[in-house]
Amino acid sequence: MFRSIVSLSVGAAGVLVGHPFDTVKVRLQVQNADKPVYRGTFHCFQSIIRQESVFGLYKGIGSPMMGLTFINAIVFGVQGNTMRWLGEDTPRNQFLAGAAAGAIQTVVCCPMELAKTRMQMQGTGVKTGYKKMYKNSFDCLLRIYKQEGLRGVNRGMVTTLVRETPAFGVYFLSYDLLTRSLGCEPDARFLIPKLLFAGGMAGVISWVCNYPVDVIKSRLQADGVGGVNQYSSIADCIRQSVRKEGYMVFTRGLTSTLLRAFPVNAATFATVTLFLMYAQPENRGPKDCEPAPTQTEEQTRPTNL
């Protein structure tokens, strides 16, 4: 319960900080290789701000603001419950619990990212005066549903599942291994910097391991705007992308992704971990202006078994 509540607030803050980087990532992933608009990450940032104003970086933010906060709650809630069900806190169980959480939240994640991607691509390079296809994220999903049904709303579901399941497994496994190796105990020195580093690196490792799948997912979800479909299947998308752009196509937008991944995941994991750590009564130190227990009191206090 507490884990889910904290992750809700952290998720909202993460969206506000990370969404501009995500917009740049999507633009770079799906731009036409024959007529590229952006030369790289920083050129994309500059071009969006110059052509569409700073608000262009926040196109499509409504969808993750509504969905990602609940996704974080689902992920940390399912992961915690799965760990309790598995019974033993081991790296293997951390991977399994993370993978289970990633798979379950895909049901929410896929439609959310579909609306986000479509909104981010709308009005590319135009500040004002263009005819908007979608008014907002909800209108986007509604229009897709009317035109294509549930299949259209769930476009990219398979690639999202393939990305999210191992990604969250690696995510929690990496964080567990890093916190163990760094000695992130409640009374450890430099605890907060250690947790921030472990969380940030866990996010980076997770994204690097699964980034090629994300490129294909973005291309499939951006495909079909205006009724024109370029790809007939996942395999066709991979085949066309590699043929036109080579295997480096799977790294498009990676710089922007990693710039976002470290701070957002560092803040997310550190906040949730610290809250859970100090919410436990046995981990609370003496309150302000409260004298530390005397030696006699410590000797007479029952030992936690």
TANORNOR-V762540 format. One record per run of one state. SS is the DSSP state (H for helix, E for strand, C for the rest). FROM is the first residue (numbers start at 1). TO is the last residue. If there is no record, write none. Layout:
BEGIN
SS:FROM:TO, SS:FROM:TO
END
This chain:
BEGIN
C:1:1, H:2:30, C:31:40, H:41:52, C:53:53, H:54:58, C:59:60, H:61:86, C:87:90, H:91:121, C:122:136, H:137:153, C:154:156, H:157:182, C:183:190, H:191:222, C:223:224, H:225:227, C:228:233, H:234:245, C:246:246, H:247:251, C:252:253, H:254:279, C:280:280, H:281:283, C:284:294, H:295:300, C:301:305
END
